[in-house]
Amino acid sequence: MDLDTPTLPPQALAEAASQAMWSRDHAAHALGMQRIAVAPGQATLRMPVRGDMVNGHGICHGGLIFTLADTAFAYACNSHNQNSVASACHIDFLAPAREGEVLEATATERALAGRSGVYDVAVGVVGGATVALFRGKSHRIPGEVTASVPPAP
C-alpha cells in the first residue's frame, strides 16, 4: 500500500463495504430487507413478513427466515472488506413468524482466523420472540468488497 493512500478506520470501512454490497444485493431488495446497523464483524438487518412470504401453515416460510439470517451473516463477514462467502451454515427454528410482523437478524462474529470465520445470527420478531438461531462459517476468497479505500494499518 502506498503511504500516501488514505485509509479508513474499521467502522467506516465496514460501512463502505456494506454500502458496496447493498448496491448489488438484488435479493435483499426484492425481499424488502433493510440494513439497520453494521460494524466490524457485526450486522443487523430487518425484513417485513409479507403475504407472499407465508407458507401453507400460515407462517413465514423457513427458507425466507434462513435468507434473512444468511444475508445478515454475509454483511457481518464481509465487513472487514475482504471478500468472504459461506462455507457452511446451520439454522434452528424456534418459533413461527406471521404475516405483518417484522423480523430482525443480528449477526455477530465469534471467531476469525486465517481465511475462516464463525458467525452467530439471532433472528427474532421486533419486540417479540426469537424465531431462529443460525450459525455460519465463512471462507475468505480473493479480492475486496470495495476497492475505494484500503483499511487502516
SEMARDO-791212 format. One record per residue (C-alpha): residue number from 1; residue in three letters; y, z, x. Coordinates in steps of 0.02 Angstrom, whole numbers, plus 50000, padded with zeros to 5 digits. Layout:
// SEMARDO-791212
<pt NUM; 'Ala'; <Y; Z; X>>
...
***
This chain:
// SEMARDO-791212
<pt 1; 'Met'; <50000; 50000; 50000>>
<pt 2; 'Asp'; <50173; 49955; 50061>>
<pt 3; 'Leu'; <50278; 50109; 50097>>
<pt 4; 'Asp'; <50424; 50028; 50004>>
<pt 5; 'Thr'; <50320; 50006; 49845>>
<pt 6; 'Pro'; <50373; 50128; 49709>>
<pt 7; 'Thr'; <50238; 50243; 49641>>
<pt 8; 'Leu'; <50213; 50335; 49477>>
<pt 9; 'Pro'; <50165; 50516; 49453>>
<pt 10; 'Pro'; <49995; 50541; 49368>>
<pt 11; 'Gln'; <50066; 50567; 49192>>
<pt 12; 'Ala'; <50173; 50410; 49200>>
<pt 13; 'Leu'; <50026; 50312; 49271>>
<pt 14; 'Ala'; <49914; 50372; 49128>>
<pt 15; 'Glu'; <50046; 50315; 49003>>
<pt 16; 'Ala'; <50065; 50145; 49088>>
<pt 17; 'Ala'; <49876; 50118; 49089>>
<pt 18; 'Ser'; <49866; 50171; 48907>>
<pt 19; 'Gln'; <50004; 50050; 48857>>
<pt 20; 'Ala'; <49921; 49907; 48952>>
<pt 21; 'Met'; <49754; 49941; 48866>>
<pt 22; 'Trp'; <49836; 49964; 48695>>
<pt 23; 'Ser'; <49921; 49794; 48707>>
<pt 24; 'Arg'; <49747; 49713; 48721>>
<pt 25; 'Asp'; <49646; 49828; 48608>>
<pt 26; 'His'; <49620; 49721; 48453>>
<pt 27; 'Ala'; <49476; 49829; 48387>>
<pt 28; 'Ala'; <49582; 49988; 48385>>
<pt 29; 'His'; <49723; 49897; 48296>>
<pt 30; 'Ala'; <49605; 49822; 48166>>
<pt 31; 'Leu'; <49537; 49997; 48125>>
<pt 32; 'Gly'; <49712; 50070; 48107>>
<pt 33; 'Met'; <49697; 50185; 48257>>
<pt 34; 'Gln'; <49850; 50271; 48331>>
<pt 35; 'Arg'; <49873; 50339; 48506>>
<pt 36; 'Ile'; <49934; 50518; 48490>>
<pt 37; 'Ala'; <49933; 50577; 48671>>
<pt 38; 'Val'; <49872; 50527; 48842>>
<pt 39; 'Ala'; <49868; 50621; 49007>>
<pt 40; 'Pro'; <49767; 50604; 49165>>
<pt 41; 'Gly'; <49585; 50622; 49109>>
<pt 42; 'Gln'; <49632; 50651; 48926>>
<pt 43; 'Ala'; <49671; 50552; 48769>>
<pt 44; 'Thr'; <49693; 50588; 48584>>
<pt 45; 'Leu'; <49682; 50453; 48451>>
<pt 46; 'Arg'; <49683; 50456; 48261>>
<pt 47; 'Met'; <49606; 50342; 48131>>
<pt 48; 'Pro'; <49626; 50347; 47942>>
<pt 49; 'Val'; <49464; 50333; 47842>>
<pt 50; 'Arg'; <49496; 50183; 47730>>
<pt 51; 'Gly'; <49394; 50124; 47582>>
<pt 52; 'Asp'; <49317; 49984; 47686>>
<pt 53; 'Met'; <49252; 50114; 47810>>
<pt 54; 'Val'; <49145; 50209; 47684>>
<pt 55; 'Asn'; <48957; 50182; 47680>>
<pt 56; 'Gly'; <48832; 50186; 47536>>
<pt 57; 'His'; <48836; 50376; 47533>>
<pt 58; 'Gly'; <49024; 50379; 47503>>
<pt 59; 'Ile'; <49063; 50446; 47677>>
<pt 60; 'Cys'; <49137; 50369; 47834>>
<pt 61; 'His'; <49013; 50257; 47922>>
<pt 62; 'Gly'; <48946; 50342; 48078>>
<pt 63; 'Gly'; <48973; 50185; 48180>>
<pt 64; 'Leu'; <49159; 50195; 48146>>
<pt 65; 'Ile'; <49165; 50379; 48196>>
<pt 66; 'Phe'; <49074; 50327; 48355>>
<pt 67; 'Thr'; <49201; 50188; 48383>>
<pt 68; 'Leu'; <49347; 50311; 48370>>
<pt 69; 'Ala'; <49262; 50429; 48493>>
<pt 70; 'Asp'; <49220; 50286; 48611>>
<pt 71; 'Thr'; <49399; 50225; 48606>>
<pt 72; 'Ala'; <49469; 50397; 48650>>
<pt 73; 'Phe'; <49340; 50405; 48790>>
<pt 74; 'Ala'; <49399; 50235; 48854>>
<pt 75; 'Tyr'; <49581; 50287; 48860>>
<pt 76; 'Ala'; <49538; 50450; 48949>>
<pt 77; 'Cys'; <49426; 50372; 49081>>
<pt 78; 'Asn'; <49549; 50231; 49116>>
<pt 79; 'Ser'; <49699; 50349; 49126>>
<pt 80; 'His'; <49689; 50351; 49317>>
<pt 81; 'Asn'; <49724; 50163; 49314>>
<pt 82; 'Gln'; <49553; 50120; 49386>>
<pt 83; 'Asn'; <49451; 50004; 49276>>
<pt 84; 'Ser'; <49310; 50106; 49201>>
<pt 85; 'Val'; <49175; 50062; 49074>>
<pt 86; 'Ala'; <49045; 50164; 48982>>
<pt 87; 'Ser'; <48876; 50180; 49067>>
<pt 88; 'Ala'; <48802; 50294; 48932>>
<pt 89; 'Cys'; <48856; 50391; 48779>>
<pt 90; 'His'; <48784; 50507; 48651>>
<pt 91; 'Ile'; <48851; 50572; 48486>>
<pt 92; 'Asp'; <48801; 50713; 48371>>
<pt 93; 'Phe'; <48862; 50700; 48192>>
<pt 94; 'Leu'; <48903; 50872; 48120>>
<pt 95; 'Ala'; <48992; 50844; 47954>>
<pt 96; 'Pro'; <49047; 50698; 47845>>
<pt 97; 'Ala'; <49220; 50622; 47837>>
<pt 98; 'Arg'; <49283; 50550; 47675>>
<pt 99; 'Glu'; <49399; 50412; 47619>>
<pt 100; 'Gly'; <49581; 50465; 47632>>
<pt 101; 'Glu'; <49552; 50587; 47774>>
<pt 102; 'Val'; <49621; 50558; 47948>>
<pt 103; 'Leu'; <49506; 50580; 48097>>
<pt 104; 'Glu'; <49567; 50637; 48266>>
<pt 105; 'Ala'; <49468; 50614; 48427>>
<pt 106; 'Thr'; <49515; 50709; 48584>>
<pt 107; 'Ala'; <49433; 50657; 48747>>
<pt 108; 'Thr'; <49429; 50772; 48898>>
<pt 109; 'Glu'; <49371; 50733; 49074>>
<pt 110; 'Arg'; <49237; 50856; 49129>>
<pt 111; 'Ala'; <49189; 50781; 49298>>
<pt 112; 'Leu'; <49247; 50638; 49408>>
<pt 113; 'Ala'; <49159; 50599; 49571>>
<pt 114; 'Gly'; <49148; 50435; 49663>>
<pt 115; 'Arg'; <49134; 50297; 49534>>
<pt 116; 'Ser'; <49064; 50407; 49395>>
<pt 117; 'Gly'; <49143; 50519; 49265>>
<pt 118; 'Val'; <49087; 50629; 49120>>
<pt 119; 'Tyr'; <49195; 50650; 48965>>
<pt 120; 'Asp'; <49178; 50754; 48807>>
<pt 121; 'Val'; <49256; 50698; 48644>>
<pt 122; 'Ala'; <49278; 50806; 48490>>
<pt 123; 'Val'; <49307; 50712; 48327>>
<pt 124; 'Gly'; <49374; 50807; 48179>>
<pt 125; 'Val'; <49466; 50787; 48016>>
<pt 126; 'Val'; <49650; 50826; 48046>>
<pt 127; 'Gly'; <49671; 51003; 47979>>
<pt 128; 'Gly'; <49485; 51018; 47944>>
<pt 129; 'Ala'; <49308; 51019; 48011>>
<pt 130; 'Thr'; <49237; 50947; 48170>>
<pt 131; 'Val'; <49134; 50796; 48117>>
<pt 132; 'Ala'; <49058; 50741; 48283>>
<pt 133; 'Leu'; <49038; 50783; 48466>>
<pt 134; 'Phe'; <49023; 50638; 48589>>
<pt 135; 'Arg'; <48984; 50636; 48775>>
<pt 136; 'Gly'; <49020; 50481; 48876>>
<pt 137; 'Lys'; <48980; 50437; 49054>>
<pt 138; 'Ser'; <49094; 50313; 49141>>
<pt 139; 'His'; <49071; 50196; 49287>>
<pt 140; 'Arg'; <49218; 50129; 49386>>
<pt 141; 'Ile'; <49221; 49941; 49413>>
<pt 142; 'Pro'; <49337; 49839; 49524>>
<pt 143; 'Gly'; <49519; 49821; 49476>>
<pt 144; 'Glu'; <49659; 49915; 49393>>
<pt 145; 'Val'; <49706; 49930; 49210>>
<pt 146; 'Thr'; <49885; 49885; 49252>>
<pt 147; 'Ala'; <49941; 49821; 49420>>
<pt 148; 'Ser'; <50125; 49851; 49383>>
<pt 149; 'Val'; <50146; 50007; 49489>>
<pt 150; 'Pro'; <50021; 50092; 49605>>
<pt 151; 'Pro'; <49982; 50278; 49588>>
<pt 152; 'Ala'; <50070; 50410; 49690>>
<pt 153; 'Pro'; <49978; 50455; 49851>>
***
